[in-house]
Amino acid sequence: MQHLIAAVLVAAAYFALAAVSYAVAYSPADAWTVWLASGVVVGPLLAASRARWPGVLAGGFAGAAAFSLFLGSPPLHALGYGAIELIASAAAALVVAKVVALPLTLHRPRELVALVLGGAAASALTGAALATAWHVADGGTEAGATFRVWALSNFLGMLLVAPVIVAWARLTLRRSGGMTMPAFAAGAVACALFLGTMWMLFDAKPGTRFGASAGETLTYVPILFMALVALLWGTRGATLAAFVGALIAVVNTAQQEGPFVGAAGFLGDDEFEVQAYALAIALTGLLIAVLAAAQRDAMRAAREWKTRFEAAIGAHRLLAYEWDPASGRIVVTGDAAGLVGVPAAAIGSLADWLAVVAAADRERVSARFDERVRGRGDADVLTYLVSGAGGAPAAATDEARAIRDHDGTLHRVVGIVRVAPAAAAGGAA
């Protein structure tokens, strides 16, 4: 049942986006300049575990075959194009799976590279090769044009659609812990400005709303707003806004509106040029969102490690420190207020730490710290008395190591201090 539901959803989405492509780029040839449907097959494959692939691939096959029948193709041709879609999509998913672990999250730059150079490229080239072979076997004479148009349209369309599905596939509704309201509101403003500028640029005949050169120059403005959307809304917001913006640009260009009408660019076709433009915006936003997501994940992991570390040393009455002999600065972690009567934030230098050491041990401890600067990574253990939280002396066992860089220069002296209860302080020496 699970595979059947996935197959129906994928087939319906495939047919819908194929119909959009039909509306803007129908051609009696075997390849169209706009093709958005393949992304709804590759996207779910990359966003799901391999156990779900059969249902997705079946849906892609059914959607491609059904749409081919809708165009009036013979049943055998329809089955052939369904097979091409199935093979090309499976090839894309297998290539990406060799590079990164699936399901894809788009939280790392490596995943984005795998999607572009692995997924989209593999699907486009595999599909183009199979479609061209089919075209030639069927008596066609435009092998070069078929391969070029199929590969370009599938590559461009794939990267406009598949990231949206990957980004939204793992959405879970939460009562808290998500985006803050100010970030959502700011992102909504940036999104409205992005879509508004796209509409202003493309929903007018060439030269009627802006002069020719002004219109071309203003095509850079949406990129700024897309960057803001990516920073504020992340991968989900960036991919969705980019897809809607791409539809605005492609549909209006097909209606002979916007700055790309008649453009003699590198790709040689108005619809290819405008898709490449929309893709450049989409990838800019996606790259910014992925880098921001990677940074957020790293910060979250660091906070989790910090929490676990502090809980562990707190449970064992430990303090950790990191001392930079060059500056004299020391950073103490742990419940210093509860163990030595001084908050960790108030201990910023070696002199501050020595102030909590008992007066009789202070000179010996200071000399030992000076000796640690010459250490080569061996453990150095020192015991001394410190002022406890209530002012009574407590025993401190201080184990430190000198950390050196690859060239032998001293980086830091790091240590762990175990503070014994006040009743055990008498044996410190």
Secondary structure, DSSP 8 states (H G I E B T S, - for coil): -HHHHHHHHHHHHHHHHHHHHHHHH--SSS--S---TTHHHHHHHHHS-GGGHHHHHHHHHHHHHHHHHHTT--HHHHHHHHHHHHHHHHHHHHHHHHHS-SS--S-SHHHHHIIIIIIIHHHHHHHHHHHHHHHHHTT-S-HHHHHHHHHHHHHHHHHHHHHHHHHHHT----SSSS--HHHHHHHHHHHHHHHHHHHHHHSS-TTTSS-HHHHHHHTTHHHHHHHHHHHHHHHHHHHHHHHHHHHHHHHHHHTT-STTTT---SSSSHHHHHHHHHHHHHHHHHHHHHHHHHHHHHHHHHHHHHHHHHHHHHHTTEEEEEEETTTTEEEEES-HHHHHSS-GGG--BHHHHHHHB-HHHHHHHHHHHHHHTT--S--EEEEEEEE-TTSSEEEEEEEEEEEE-TTS-EEEEEEEEEE--GGGGGG--
